[in-house]
């Protein structure tokens, strides 16, 4: 979400915290307890977010170990806070946030662009793929029966290191979330086909290394898209859940997860995904309330399964739906309390489809665009035109 001012501050107190297992937690406790004495309160939705409110002054502080983002509507109050913190802790003021936890933040008026160009480049350098030929799709709809193995990713250790690194890249690149989810399921014993798919993914990243997430000024309405790929895993026959949430035009949350149990029907798998999406959406509603963004209307949750929508809006149980009764009751309760509203959507327009399965290139690019993932240069041009 858009903030009026972003500042990043790095604490250098007790550098030895990195050598002790419990030290980061002790540092967090010490720092946040001091903030509470100055008038801050923990967010009920996120313990890493602390909020200060006095009359018309509001300050929001996000802490991750010794990296801190701070913003607010009163420059004088922020300066006074920094002076108080400097009297207790040794801190370095890095000014308006340009980088935070490996994420590049580019900003103009009312617009931000988040990317991890340098981080993605480091992963390509580790695998000697900086000069490789790029691909336009990170996955394949049909695995090849014959492929030429190479030594780009020579062993399981390299596979695990690169796949683990790519998981962090999904913070600004949700378009690769499904591919990463698939590769992460074989970390213990990757087969040659998984090494091949990992190289494909890296070649896709090479061609889209400047892509990221824009955050623009828009409405503040939440809307969620939920989908599931029933029995998509050919070995375990477990389904994959995928959902994403927009705040206005901005993508703010997304999840890809293999379901823990085998679903007996497509309706059950969709219900499991819908229940998980509902939980995440409710949490986001609580989080934005901390930023004084009330959401009194039911949150629209879009699903392309007509059976799920019918059952969600008509809580009638019988033998064929007993096995999904818990999820059904959970969703029906939130519909009755007007927390959410489950609405139909055409499969063609279902954005969450990109999280649940491998797609043809044309379809993949269409959904990637709807996720608002764009190249840095194109976003910058739109910014200049808007200004």
N, C-alpha and C positions, 0 to 999 in steps of 0.2 A: 504494500500500500504506500501511497505517496506521503512523504514526510517533508516538513518545511525546511528542516536543516539536519544534515547528518554529520556527526563528528565521531572520530574514532580515537580512543585513548588507550595507551598500552601501559600497564603497570609493571614496573621493574622491581617491585619489592619482593624479597624472598625468592630469588632466582632458583634456589635449591628445591623448589616445589616439584620440579620435573624429575627429581631423583627419588621421590618417595611416593608410594602408591596412594596414601591417604591425603597427601599434601594438597592436591588440587581442590579436594572437597573442603579441607580445612580453610584454604584460602577463600573459597567461595563463601563459606559460612562467616568468616571474619569480615569480608568486604560487605556482604549484604546486610549483616547485622549492624554495621556502621551506618549504611544507608538508611536502615529502618529508624535509627535514632535521629536522623535528620528529617524525617517525615515521609520517607518512601514507604510503599506497601507492595507486597508481592502480588502479581497478577494471579487470579484464581485459575486461569487457563494455562499459563506458562510460568513456572517458577523462575525462569531465567529473565523474565521481564519484570522490572520494578517501575512503579508509577508514583509520581509526586503531584499532588493537587492541593493548591491553596488559592482560594478565591478564583481569579481568572487565569492563574498560572498553572500550566501543565508541562511536566517533563517526563519523558519516557527513556528508560535506560535498559539496554539489553547487554547482558554480560555472558561471555563464553570464556571460562578460565581467566586469562588476563587480557583478553580483547574485549573492548567495550564500545558500543554504539550509543550515542546519546542525542536526543532531539527534543524540541519543545517549542513553545510559542512565546518564550520570554528570554531574550538574549542575556539580560542582566542577571536573571535568576540562574541561568546555566553557568555564567561566569562565576557567580558567587558559590555555586555548588562545586565547581572545579577548584576554587581556592580552598574550600573546606577539605576536599579530598586530598589536595596536595599537601595539606598540613598533617595528614595522617599517613599517606602513602606516596611513594615516589612514582610519578606518572609522567608520561610523555604525550603531549598534545600533538596529534597528527593532522589536525584541521578537518576540512570537509572530507568525508569519506570517499576515497577513490578505490581502495582495495580493502576487502574484509574477508578473512579466512579463505584467501585464494580466489575470491570473487571480485572481478573488476566491476566498478560502479561508475558509469558515465551519466552525466546529468545535464539537462538544460531546464528551462522553465517548465514546471509541471510534468517533466518526463525523465525517466531513468531507463538505463539499459544495463542489464546484468549479464555478464558472460564470464567464461573461464578459459579464455584463449591461451594464456600462458600455461595453465595447468594441462590442458589438452595437448599442447605442443610438447610438454615434458614427457607425456606418455608415449607420444610418437617417437621421440628421441630415444627412449629406452628400448624400443623395438626396431629402431633403424628404419622407420617408415615415413620419415619426414618428406622424402621425395617420391613416395609411392604414387601410383595412379589411383585416383579417387573413385568412389562408387556413389551412386545416388540413392541406394537403399541399404540400410544396415543389416537386413536379414533376407532370408530366402523363403519363398512359399513352398518350395520342394527341395529337400536336401539332395545334392548330387550323389549319384552312385559311385562316381569315380572323380577324384580330384588329386591334384599334384601337391603332396605335402612338402613343406620347406622348413628351414630352420629359423624363420622369423621369431617364432615362439617355441624354443627348443624343448622345454620340459614343463612339468606340472607346476614347478615352483614359479616360473615366469608367468604361467597362465594365471595362477592365483594372485600374484602381485599386480598384474595389469588389470585383471577383472575387478579386484578390490579397489584399485585406483579409479576405475571407470564408474563404480558405484557413486563416488563423490561427485563425479562430473554430472550426474543426473540432477543435481541441484538447479542447474540452469538449462539442462538439456533433457527434458522429459520425453523427447522424441526417441531416445535410445533406451528408455526405461524397460520396455518389453524385452529387448535383446539382452540387456544386462541381467534381467531376471532369469532368462533362460540359461545364460552362461553360468550364473552363480549357482545353479542347481547341480553343477558338475565339478565343483571346486575340488572335491575329494579325489576324483579320479577322471580327469578329462580324457576323452577319446580323441583320435585324430580329427574327427569331424568338428569337435568343439574348438580345437586349435584353428581350424579353417574358418569357422564362424567368427571367432574372435578377431582374426586378421581382417575379415570382411568388415566388421564393425569399425576397426581402426581406420580402414581405408575410407569408410563413410565419414568418419570424424575428420579425416584429412581434407575432404572436400567441403566440409561445413564447419571448419574450425572457428570461423568468425560469427557463428550463429549464437543466439542467446535469447533472453526473455526481456521484452520491453514492458515497462510499467508506465501507464499514461493516466491522465486525469479522466475519470469517467464516473458513471453512476456507482453507487455503493450497495447494489443488490447482489446477494449470493445466489448462485445457481449451480447445480451439480449434475454431472452426467455419469451414469453407472451402467456397466456392462459386464458380461462374463462369457468366457469361451468354454462351453460345456464339454467335459471329458477331452480337453485338448491335448493332454499328455498321452502319447500313444503307449507308454509303458505302464504308468500307474493309473491312467484314466481319471486323474484329478483335473479339476477345472481351474481356470485362472480368472481372478477378479481384477477389474480395472475401473477406476473412477477418478474424476478430476472436478475441481471446484473453481469457479470464476467469481471474482469480486468485481462487478461491472464487466469491463472488457479485459480484465487482467487475470491471468492464470495464477492462482495462489497456492494450490494444493493438488497433489496427484499421488496415486498409489497403484502399484502393480504387485499382486501377491498370488502365489499358488495356494489354492484352498487346501486346508489340512485334511479334509475328508472327501471321499468319493461321493458325488451327487448322483442321486437316482434319476434325476430328470433335469432338463434345461431350466425348468421353473425353479427347482431347488437351488441350482447354481446361481441363477440370477438373484434369488432372494438373499443368498449369503452375501453376494456382492452389494446388493442394495442396503442390507443391514449395516455392513461395514462403511459404506458411503454415508449413511445416515449418522452414524457415530462421529465420523470425521467432520461432517457438516455442522452438527450441533456444537462440536468443539470450536470450530471456526466462528460460529455465531457468538459464543462466549468470549472468544479472543477479541473480535472486533468491537464488542461492547466495551472492553477496556479502553478502546480508543474513541469512546463516545460516538460509536456508530450503531445506533439501535436498529434492529431488524424485526419489526413487529409483524410483518406479513409472513405467511408460510413460505418456506424456502422451496423453490421449484427443484425437484429431483427428476431428471429425465431418464426413462427406461424404454427400451424398444421391445420388451416382451409383454404382449397383451395379457397373458395369463397372470403374470406377476401383478400388473396394474389392477386387474379385476379382483384378485384375491386381496390386494392391499386395501382396496376401497370397499370390500364386502367381506367382513371377517366371518365367513362360514367355514367350519371345519368338517371334514369327512375323512374317510379312510385313506384317500389318495393324497391328502395334504397333512396328515398327522405328523409326518417326519420333518416338516418344516414349520411346525406350529409355533415354536419359540421365536424364530425370526419374524414370523408373520405377526404375532402379537406385539412384538417390539415396534415394528413399523406401523401397525394399525394404531397403537397408542399415540405415537407422535403425529399421525395424521389427524386423529380425533382432537388432540390438543393444539392442532394447527401450527405445529412446529415445522412440518414439511408438507409438501403436496406432490404426490407422485403423478407425473404427467407422461403421456405417450410421446414418442418421437420416432420418426422414420429411421430405419436402419442406416440409410444413406447419410443422415445428418448426425448419427451417433458418434460424437467426438471420442468417447472413451474406447471405441473400437481399436484405436491405435495402441492401446495398452494391453490388449488381450490376445493378439495373434499377429503372425507375420502377414504383411499385406503386399499386394502388387505395388510397383513404384508409383504409378499415377495416383492410386487411392492413398498411399502413404503420404505423398506430398500434399494432397488436398487436406488431409487431417492435420498434418504438421502445420499448415498455414492457419487452420482454425484454432490450433493451440496457441497461436500468436508467436511461434518460434520463427525468428527472422534473422537475416544477416545484419551485422552491425552497420554496414554502409547504407543499406536500404532504409533502416530505421532513422539513421542520421539525416538522410535526405528528406524523410517525412517530417522530421523535427524542424528542419529549416523551412520547409514549405508551410508548416503550421505557424511558425513564428513570423 
